[in-house]
Amino acid sequence: MSVVTLILVFLLAVIASVFISRLLGDKIPLPFIQIAIGAGLSLFGFDVEFEPHLFLFLFIPPLLFLDGWRIPKEALFSDIKPIFSLAIGLVFFTVVGMGLFIHWLIPAVSLAVAFALAAILSPTDPVSVAAMTVNAPLPSRMAHILEGESLFNDASGLVCFSFAVGAALTGTFSLPSAAGKFMLVALGGIMVGLLIAMFIGKVNQFLVQRTGEDPAIQIMISLLIPFVSYLAAEHMDVSGILAAVAAGIAMHYERIVGRMQSATRMQSKAVWDTVQVALNGMIFILLGEQLPEMWRSVPQVAADAGASAPWVLLLYVVIITVGLALLRFAWVWVAMTLTVFRQRRKGKQSDMPHLRLMAIMATAGVRGAITLAGILTLPVLMNDGSPFPHRDLAIFLAMGVILFSLVIAAVALPVLTKGLNTDLPHDNEELNARFTLNEAAMNNLRGQMAEPLEDIDEMTLRTEVGTHLLEIYGRHLDSNSDDQTAGFDWHNVIRMERRMSLTALQAERDALKQLRKSKNISEHTYTRLVQELDLKEEALKLALH
């Protein structure tokens, strides 16, 4: 099947899955529908030759770049300790604990292969986590921690996976060497991503100042950055995944520091939303497409693993998935206990979070794209030419854990989050910000009205229109009623009103940037208000043409 046909079929499948989900009232999580469609395509003879390295390059960098770009940086940096505790500490804990457990559970699997499987099962997936929490919204801080964890644990899991595979191939392993290489790979990837994003941003800003801003070109640049960062980092033997994440985090600051046009922001958001929906859907459809072949291999895989019956493999999947959740729960519980202990030693009041919240953290550790792509990169042959031991078993278990972790999250999260307070503490902050923006616009309008004009009729018209706009701004927060004026030449009235409104809108935008730079409002509020101003500006500009 040609690449063009493959892409078209996948895109049609993504579109169909969204419509099916909405027709069902969003009662079934979208990933399950997409997995089912993928399995159906496979049963009807649609066969995809899966290339893991190409999958990693095409799907993962743009998605992680976008997550790094959009994650609230204030929340990310304020919770950096728990995020890194989960993204690095929990990954190592999972590799060791689950590796030993898998070796004990399935003695036929060597310790090195067990560690490799545990390593590739350790990263959580931001796509899967987001998909599972659509109908079970989490408290904002917990959601940010989970999102931040899934951004960074991909790299730590893949590095541990490569070390374990290397140990299986060579029979040797050095902990000091592995630890040193991990630091080099992680920090190197972050530095490469930051430097590339900053360099491209500066060059782009320099060119835009001299040639003007073209939204289409700006969007193409943003689409290229994650791939350039990933390829450059991989070429330097550091983490391409962390490079893409770091580039996304760096690019975020262009929204506040730079002066990107509203048209560019709006079009960029639309394009990236489309890319996100398409790639996320393709990942789950591709997972579903692999299922029939995986199921057909169960008898042979069970025999190779020494299992007494094929159903024992399914039992292994359940046990490993539950074991991963228990390890995650234990890590969170110990980490929170130590945090409370340290706070109390400093004389600060601190209480343990409710067990329900820790159960949510454990349940939300959903596996996904990184696990799928990573496990399929297991070598087929050893260095001596013999088959890689239990490769098919490792692939079956990994894919089974992905599916079962999705099922657990889909069933348990709505129950655990029911009645949980998930209100965002932004309402008062946003209201105060609106008052500040209103005041800035009204002051600007008064300034425009005070400027002398030679044309008396023009000045009279401007005064009347300005007064009308001041009335609208004055009751903007209290009323949504339609305001009408009478007695004017409507053509001139509308054009004057649009021009003055655009100038006032720029005053609002400047005031909003100042509020954000002085940290009087959060990133959440800033983003919401920027989007509103963008929509207003585009409507006003359209009315002038």
C-alpha positions as CSV (number, residue, x, y, z in Angstrom):
1,M,0.0,0.0,0.0
2,S,1.4,3.4,-1.0
3,V,2.3,6.0,1.7
4,V,-0.3,8.4,0.3
5,T,-3.1,5.8,0.6
6,L,-1.9,4.9,4.1
7,I,-2.1,8.5,5.2
8,L,-5.5,9.1,3.7
9,V,-6.9,6.0,5.3
10,F,-5.5,6.9,8.7
11,L,-6.9,10.5,8.5
12,L,-10.3,9.2,7.5
13,A,-10.2,6.8,10.4
14,V,-9.4,9.7,12.8
15,I,-12.3,11.7,11.4
16,A,-14.7,8.8,11.7
17,S,-13.6,8.1,15.3
18,V,-14.3,11.6,16.4
19,F,-17.8,11.5,14.8
20,I,-18.5,8.1,16.3
21,S,-17.4,9.3,19.8
22,R,-19.7,12.3,19.6
23,L,-22.6,10.3,18.3
24,L,-22.2,8.0,21.4
25,G,-22.3,11.1,23.6
26,D,-18.6,10.9,24.5
27,K,-19.4,8.0,26.8
28,I,-16.6,5.8,25.4
29,P,-13.1,7.4,25.6
30,L,-11.9,8.3,22.1
31,P,-8.8,6.1,22.2
32,F,-10.9,3.0,22.6
33,I,-12.9,3.9,19.5
34,Q,-9.7,4.6,17.6
35,I,-8.1,1.3,18.7
36,A,-11.2,-0.6,17.7
37,I,-11.1,1.1,14.2
38,G,-7.5,0.2,13.9
39,A,-8.2,-3.5,14.7
40,G,-11.1,-3.5,12.2
41,L,-8.8,-2.2,9.5
42,S,-6.3,-5.0,10.2
43,L,-9.0,-7.6,10.1
44,F,-10.1,-6.3,6.7
45,G,-6.6,-6.8,5.3
46,F,-5.2,-3.3,6.0
47,D,-1.6,-4.1,6.9
48,V,0.9,-1.5,8.0
49,E,4.7,-2.3,8.0
50,F,5.5,-0.6,11.3
51,E,8.9,1.2,11.4
52,P,9.5,2.1,15.1
53,H,12.4,4.6,14.5
54,L,10.3,6.4,11.8
55,F,7.3,6.4,14.2
56,L,9.4,8.0,16.9
57,F,10.6,10.7,14.5
58,L,7.3,11.6,12.9
59,F,4.9,11.4,15.9
60,I,6.7,12.0,19.1
61,P,8.7,15.3,18.6
62,P,5.7,17.4,17.4
63,L,3.4,16.1,20.2
64,L,6.0,16.6,22.9
65,F,7.0,20.0,21.5
66,L,3.4,21.1,21.6
67,D,2.9,19.8,25.2
68,G,6.1,21.7,26.2
69,W,4.8,24.8,24.4
70,R,1.4,24.8,26.0
71,I,2.0,23.5,29.5
72,P,1.6,26.3,32.0
73,K,5.2,27.2,32.9
74,E,4.3,28.7,36.2
75,A,2.8,25.4,37.3
76,L,5.7,23.5,35.8
77,F,8.5,25.3,37.6
78,S,6.6,25.6,40.9
79,D,6.1,21.8,41.0
80,I,9.5,20.9,39.5
81,K,10.5,18.8,42.5
82,P,7.5,16.4,42.4
83,I,7.6,16.3,38.6
84,F,11.3,15.3,38.5
85,S,10.7,12.9,41.4
86,L,8.2,11.1,39.3
87,A,10.0,11.5,35.9
88,I,13.4,10.3,37.1
89,G,13.1,8.8,40.6
90,L,10.0,6.8,39.9
91,V,11.4,5.6,36.5
92,F,14.5,4.1,38.2
93,F,12.4,2.6,41.0
94,T,10.1,1.1,38.4
95,V,12.9,-0.3,36.3
96,V,14.6,-2.0,39.3
97,G,11.4,-3.1,41.1
98,M,9.4,-4.2,38.1
99,G,12.4,-5.7,36.4
100,L,13.1,-8.0,39.4
101,F,9.4,-8.8,39.7
102,I,9.0,-9.8,36.0
103,H,12.1,-12.0,36.2
104,W,10.5,-13.7,39.3
105,L,7.1,-13.9,37.7
106,I,8.4,-15.4,34.4
107,P,11.7,-17.2,35.2
108,A,12.3,-17.9,31.5
109,V,12.9,-14.2,30.9
110,S,16.4,-13.2,31.6
111,L,17.1,-10.3,34.1
112,A,18.4,-8.0,31.3
113,V,15.3,-8.5,29.2
114,A,13.1,-8.1,32.2
115,F,14.8,-4.8,33.0
116,A,14.4,-3.7,29.3
117,L,10.7,-4.5,29.5
118,A,10.3,-2.6,32.8
119,A,12.2,0.4,31.4
120,I,10.0,0.8,28.4
121,L,6.9,0.4,30.6
122,S,8.1,3.1,33.0
123,P,7.2,6.2,30.9
124,T,3.6,7.5,31.1
125,D,2.1,9.0,28.0
126,P,0.8,12.6,27.8
127,V,-1.6,11.7,25.0
128,S,-3.1,8.8,26.8
129,V,-3.3,10.7,30.1
130,A,-5.1,13.6,28.5
131,A,-7.5,11.3,26.6
132,M,-8.4,9.4,29.8
133,T,-9.1,12.6,31.8
134,V,-11.5,14.3,29.4
135,N,-14.5,12.9,31.2
136,A,-12.8,12.8,34.6
137,P,-11.2,16.2,35.1
138,L,-8.4,16.3,37.7
139,P,-7.5,19.0,40.1
140,S,-5.4,21.6,38.2
141,R,-2.2,21.0,40.2
142,M,-2.4,17.3,39.8
143,A,-3.1,17.6,36.1
144,H,0.0,19.8,35.7
145,I,2.2,17.4,37.7
146,L,1.1,14.4,35.6
147,E,1.6,16.4,32.4
148,G,5.0,17.5,33.4
149,E,6.0,14.0,34.5
150,S,5.0,12.6,31.1
151,L,7.0,15.2,29.3
152,F,10.3,14.2,31.0
153,N,10.0,10.5,31.9
154,D,10.0,9.5,28.2
155,A,13.7,10.3,28.0
156,S,14.6,8.6,31.3
157,G,12.7,5.5,30.3
158,L,14.2,5.2,26.9
159,V,17.7,5.7,28.2
160,C,17.2,3.0,30.8
161,F,15.7,0.8,28.0
162,S,18.8,1.3,25.8
163,F,21.1,0.3,28.7
164,A,19.1,-2.8,29.5
165,V,19.1,-3.9,25.8
166,G,22.8,-3.2,25.6
167,A,23.3,-5.4,28.7
168,A,21.2,-8.2,27.1
169,L,23.3,-8.0,23.9
170,T,26.8,-7.8,25.5
171,G,26.2,-9.4,28.9
172,T,28.0,-6.5,30.6
173,F,26.7,-3.4,32.6
174,S,28.4,-0.6,34.5
175,L,26.2,1.5,36.8
176,P,28.6,4.4,37.1
177,S,29.0,4.5,33.3
178,A,25.2,4.3,32.8
179,A,24.6,7.1,35.4
180,G,27.1,9.4,33.7
181,K,25.7,8.7,30.3
182,F,22.2,9.4,31.5
183,M,23.1,12.8,32.8
184,L,25.0,13.6,29.6
185,V,22.1,12.5,27.4
186,A,19.4,14.3,29.4
187,L,21.2,17.6,30.0
188,G,22.6,17.5,26.4
189,G,19.1,17.1,24.9
190,I,17.7,19.9,27.0
191,M,20.5,22.3,26.0
192,V,20.3,21.4,22.3
193,G,16.5,22.0,22.3
194,L,16.8,25.4,24.1
195,L,19.7,26.6,22.0
196,I,18.0,25.7,18.7
197,A,14.7,27.3,19.7
198,M,16.4,30.4,20.9
199,F,18.5,30.7,17.8
200,I,15.6,30.2,15.4
201,G,13.5,32.6,17.5
202,K,16.2,35.4,17.3
203,V,16.8,34.9,13.6
204,N,13.1,34.9,12.9
205,Q,12.5,38.0,15.0
206,F,15.4,39.8,13.1
207,L,13.9,38.9,9.7
208,V,10.3,39.7,10.7
209,Q,11.4,43.2,11.9
210,R,12.8,43.9,8.4
211,T,10.4,42.1,6.1
212,G,7.2,41.9,8.0
213,E,5.3,38.9,9.5
214,D,3.7,36.3,7.3
215,P,1.4,34.0,9.4
216,A,1.9,31.0,7.0
217,I,5.7,31.3,7.3
218,Q,5.6,31.6,11.1
219,I,3.5,28.5,11.3
220,M,5.8,26.5,9.0
221,I,8.8,27.6,11.2
222,S,7.0,26.4,14.3
223,L,6.2,23.0,12.6
224,L,9.9,22.5,11.7
225,I,11.4,23.3,15.1
226,P,10.6,20.0,16.9
227,F,12.0,17.9,14.0
228,V,15.1,20.1,13.7
229,S,15.7,19.9,17.5
230,Y,15.1,16.1,17.6
231,L,17.4,15.4,14.6
232,A,20.2,17.7,15.9
233,A,20.1,16.1,19.3
234,E,20.0,12.5,18.0
235,H,23.0,13.4,15.7
236,M,24.9,14.5,18.8
237,D,23.9,11.3,20.7
238,V,21.8,13.1,23.3
239,S,18.0,12.9,23.9
240,G,16.0,14.0,20.9
241,I,12.8,13.7,22.9
242,L,14.0,16.1,25.6
243,A,15.3,18.4,22.9
244,A,11.8,18.7,21.5
245,V,10.3,19.3,24.9
246,A,12.9,22.0,25.8
247,A,12.3,23.6,22.4
248,G,8.6,23.8,23.1
249,I,9.2,25.3,26.5
250,A,11.5,27.9,25.0
251,M,9.1,28.8,22.2
252,H,6.4,29.6,24.7
253,Y,8.1,32.8,25.8
254,E,7.7,34.3,22.3
255,R,4.0,34.8,23.2
256,I,4.9,37.2,26.0
257,V,8.2,38.7,24.9
258,G,7.5,38.9,21.2
259,R,4.9,40.8,19.3
260,M,3.3,38.1,17.2
261,Q,0.3,39.2,15.2
262,S,-3.1,38.0,16.4
263,A,-3.7,36.4,13.0
264,T,-0.5,34.3,13.4
265,R,-1.5,33.2,16.9
266,M,-5.0,32.2,15.9
267,Q,-3.9,30.4,12.7
268,S,-1.1,28.7,14.5
269,K,-3.4,27.5,17.2
270,A,-5.8,26.1,14.6
271,V,-3.0,24.3,12.7
272,W,-1.4,22.8,15.8
273,D,-4.8,21.7,17.1
274,T,-5.3,19.9,13.8
275,V,-1.8,18.3,14.0
276,Q,-2.4,17.2,17.6
277,V,-5.8,15.6,16.8
278,A,-4.4,13.8,13.7
279,L,-1.3,12.4,15.3
280,N,-3.0,11.4,18.5
281,G,-5.6,9.5,16.6
282,M,-3.1,7.9,14.3
283,I,-1.2,6.6,17.3
284,F,-4.1,4.7,18.8
285,I,-5.3,3.5,15.4
286,L,-1.9,2.1,14.7
287,L,-1.9,0.4,18.1
288,G,-5.3,-1.2,17.2
289,E,-3.9,-2.2,13.8
290,Q,-1.2,-4.3,15.6
291,L,-3.7,-6.2,17.9
292,P,-4.9,-8.9,15.5
293,E,-1.4,-10.0,14.7
294,M,-0.4,-9.9,18.3
295,W,-3.4,-12.0,19.2
296,R,-2.6,-14.6,16.5
297,S,0.9,-15.0,18.0
298,V,-0.4,-15.8,21.6
299,P,-0.1,-19.6,21.4
300,Q,3.5,-19.5,20.2
301,V,4.5,-16.8,22.6
302,A,2.9,-18.7,25.5
303,A,4.8,-21.9,24.5
304,D,8.1,-20.0,24.3
305,A,7.5,-18.4,27.8
306,G,6.8,-21.8,29.3
307,A,3.2,-20.8,30.2
308,S,0.8,-23.7,30.8
309,A,-1.9,-22.1,28.6
310,P,-2.3,-19.0,26.4
311,W,-4.6,-17.3,28.9
312,V,-1.7,-17.2,31.4
313,L,-0.2,-14.4,29.2
314,L,-3.3,-12.3,29.8
315,L,-2.9,-13.0,33.5
316,Y,0.7,-11.7,33.3
317,V,-0.5,-8.5,31.6
318,V,-3.0,-7.9,34.5
319,I,-0.4,-8.7,37.2
320,I,2.2,-6.4,35.6
321,T,-0.2,-3.5,35.1
322,V,-1.5,-3.8,38.7
323,G,2.1,-4.1,39.9
324,L,3.1,-0.9,38.0
325,A,0.2,1.0,39.7
326,L,1.2,-0.3,43.1
327,L,4.8,0.7,42.6
328,R,3.6,4.2,41.6
329,F,1.3,4.4,44.6
330,A,4.1,3.4,46.9
331,W,6.5,6.0,45.4
332,V,3.9,8.8,45.8
333,W,3.0,7.7,49.3
334,V,6.7,7.6,50.5
335,A,7.5,10.9,48.7
336,M,4.5,12.7,50.3
337,T,5.3,11.2,53.7
338,L,8.9,12.5,53.5
339,T,7.7,15.9,52.3
340,V,5.2,16.2,55.2
341,F,8.0,15.1,57.7
342,R,10.4,17.7,56.4
343,Q,7.8,20.5,56.5
344,R,6.8,19.6,60.1
345,R,10.5,19.6,61.2
346,K,10.7,23.2,59.9
347,G,7.7,24.0,62.1
348,K,5.3,24.4,59.1
349,Q,1.8,23.0,59.2
350,S,1.5,20.1,56.6
351,D,-1.0,17.3,56.2
352,M,-0.8,14.1,54.2
353,P,-3.0,14.2,51.0
354,H,-6.1,12.0,51.0
355,L,-5.5,8.4,49.9
356,R,-8.0,9.1,47.2
357,L,-5.7,11.7,45.6
358,M,-2.8,9.3,45.7
359,A,-4.9,6.5,44.2
360,I,-5.8,8.9,41.3
361,M,-2.0,9.6,40.8
362,A,-1.4,5.8,40.7
363,T,-4.3,5.1,38.3
364,A,-3.4,8.0,35.9
365,G,-0.1,6.4,35.0
366,V,-1.3,5.4,31.6
367,R,1.2,3.9,29.0
368,G,1.1,4.8,25.4
369,A,3.1,5.8,22.3
370,I,6.6,5.7,23.7
371,T,6.1,2.2,25.1
372,L,4.6,1.1,21.8
373,A,7.4,2.5,19.7
374,G,10.2,1.6,22.1
375,I,9.4,-2.1,22.6
376,L,9.2,-2.6,18.8
377,T,12.8,-1.4,18.5
378,L,14.0,-4.5,20.4
379,P,16.7,-6.1,18.1
380,V,15.7,-9.2,16.3
381,L,19.1,-10.9,16.6
382,M,21.8,-11.0,19.3
383,N,25.4,-10.0,18.4
384,D,26.2,-13.7,17.7
385,G,23.3,-14.0,15.2
386,S,21.0,-15.9,17.5
387,P,17.4,-14.7,18.0
388,F,16.9,-12.0,20.7
389,P,15.5,-13.9,23.7
390,H,11.7,-13.6,24.3
391,R,11.3,-10.6,22.0
392,D,7.8,-11.6,21.0
393,L,6.8,-12.1,24.7
394,A,8.1,-8.7,25.6
395,I,6.2,-7.0,22.8
396,F,3.0,-8.9,23.7
397,L,3.3,-7.9,27.4
398,A,4.1,-4.2,26.6
399,M,1.1,-3.9,24.2
400,G,-1.1,-5.7,26.7
401,V,-0.1,-3.3,29.5
402,I,-0.8,-0.3,27.3
403,L,-4.4,-1.5,26.6
404,F,-5.1,-2.6,30.2
405,S,-3.7,0.6,31.7
406,L,-6.1,2.5,29.4
407,V,-9.0,0.3,30.6
408,I,-8.2,0.8,34.3
409,A,-7.9,4.6,33.9
410,A,-11.2,4.8,31.9
411,V,-13.0,2.8,34.6
412,A,-11.4,4.0,37.8
413,L,-10.7,7.7,37.2
414,P,-14.4,8.8,36.8
415,V,-15.2,6.9,40.0
416,L,-12.2,8.4,41.9
417,T,-12.7,11.9,40.7
418,K,-16.5,12.0,41.2
419,G,-17.4,14.9,43.4
420,L,-13.8,16.1,43.6
421,N,-13.3,19.9,43.6
422,T,-11.6,20.7,40.4
423,D,-12.5,24.4,40.2
424,L,-9.6,26.6,39.0
425,P,-8.7,29.5,41.3
426,H,-8.7,32.0,38.4
427,D,-12.2,33.6,38.6
428,N,-11.4,36.6,40.8
429,E,-8.0,37.0,39.1
430,E,-9.6,37.1,35.7
431,L,-12.3,39.6,36.8
432,N,-9.6,41.9,38.3
433,A,-7.6,41.6,35.0
434,R,-10.7,42.5,33.0
435,F,-11.2,45.7,35.1
436,T,-7.6,46.6,34.5
437,L,-7.9,46.1,30.7
438,N,-11.2,48.0,30.7
439,E,-9.6,51.0,32.5
440,A,-6.6,51.0,30.0
441,A,-9.0,51.0,27.0
442,M,-11.2,53.8,28.5
443,N,-8.1,56.0,29.3
444,N,-6.9,55.5,25.7
445,L,-10.4,56.5,24.3
446,R,-10.4,59.6,26.5
447,G,-6.9,60.4,25.1
448,Q,-8.1,60.0,21.5
449,M,-11.1,62.2,22.1
450,A,-8.9,64.9,23.7
451,E,-6.6,65.2,20.6
452,P,-7.5,68.2,18.4
453,L,-8.6,67.8,14.8
454,E,-8.9,70.5,12.1
455,D,-12.1,69.0,10.7
456,I,-14.9,70.0,13.1
457,D,-17.3,67.5,11.8
458,E,-14.7,64.7,12.2
459,M,-14.0,65.9,15.7
460,T,-17.7,65.9,16.6
461,L,-18.2,62.4,15.2
462,R,-15.2,61.1,17.1
463,T,-16.5,62.6,20.3
464,E,-19.9,61.0,19.9
465,V,-18.4,57.7,18.9
466,G,-15.9,57.8,21.7
467,T,-18.6,58.6,24.2
468,H,-20.6,55.6,22.9
469,L,-17.6,53.3,23.2
470,L,-16.9,54.6,26.7
471,E,-20.5,53.7,27.7
472,I,-20.0,50.2,26.2
473,Y,-16.7,49.7,28.1
474,G,-18.3,51.2,31.3
475,R,-20.9,48.4,31.4
476,H,-18.9,45.7,29.6
477,L,-18.6,43.4,32.6
478,D,-22.2,43.9,33.8
479,S,-24.2,43.6,30.6
480,N,-24.2,41.7,27.3
481,S,-27.0,43.8,25.8
482,D,-26.7,45.1,22.3
483,D,-25.9,48.8,22.2
484,Q,-27.2,51.0,19.5
485,T,-26.6,54.5,18.4
486,A,-28.8,56.7,16.2
487,G,-28.5,59.8,14.2
488,F,-25.2,59.1,12.5
489,D,-24.0,58.3,9.0
490,W,-23.6,54.6,9.8
491,H,-20.8,54.1,7.3
492,N,-18.6,56.7,8.9
493,V,-19.8,55.7,12.4
494,I,-18.8,52.1,11.9
495,R,-15.4,52.9,10.4
496,M,-14.6,55.4,13.1
497,E,-15.7,53.0,15.8
498,R,-13.6,50.2,14.4
499,R,-10.5,52.4,14.1
500,M,-10.8,53.8,17.7
501,S,-11.6,50.3,19.0
502,L,-8.5,48.9,17.4
503,T,-6.4,51.5,19.1
504,A,-8.1,50.9,22.4
505,L,-7.6,47.2,21.9
506,Q,-3.9,47.7,21.6
507,A,-4.0,49.5,25.0
508,E,-5.7,46.5,26.5
509,R,-3.1,44.2,25.0
510,D,-0.2,46.4,26.4
511,A,-1.9,46.4,29.8
512,L,-2.4,42.6,29.7
513,K,1.3,42.1,28.9
514,Q,2.3,44.3,31.8
515,L,0.0,42.4,34.2
516,R,1.6,39.1,33.1
517,K,5.2,40.4,33.2
518,S,4.6,41.7,36.7
519,K,3.1,38.3,37.6
520,N,-0.2,39.9,38.8
521,I,-2.1,37.3,36.7
522,S,-1.4,33.6,36.0
523,E,-0.5,32.2,32.6
524,H,-4.0,30.6,32.5
525,T,-5.7,34.0,32.7
526,Y,-3.2,35.6,30.4
527,T,-3.8,33.0,27.7
528,R,-7.6,33.2,28.0
529,L,-7.6,37.0,27.7
530,V,-5.1,37.0,24.8
531,Q,-7.4,34.7,22.8
532,E,-10.3,37.0,23.5
533,L,-8.4,40.0,22.3
534,D,-7.2,38.2,19.2
535,L,-10.8,37.4,18.3
536,K,-11.9,41.0,18.8
537,E,-9.0,42.3,16.8
538,E,-9.6,40.0,13.8
539,A,-13.3,40.9,13.8
540,L,-12.5,44.6,13.9
541,K,-9.9,44.3,11.1
542,L,-12.4,42.3,9.0
543,A,-15.0,45.0,9.4
544,L,-12.7,47.7,8.1
545,H,-12.1,45.9,4.8
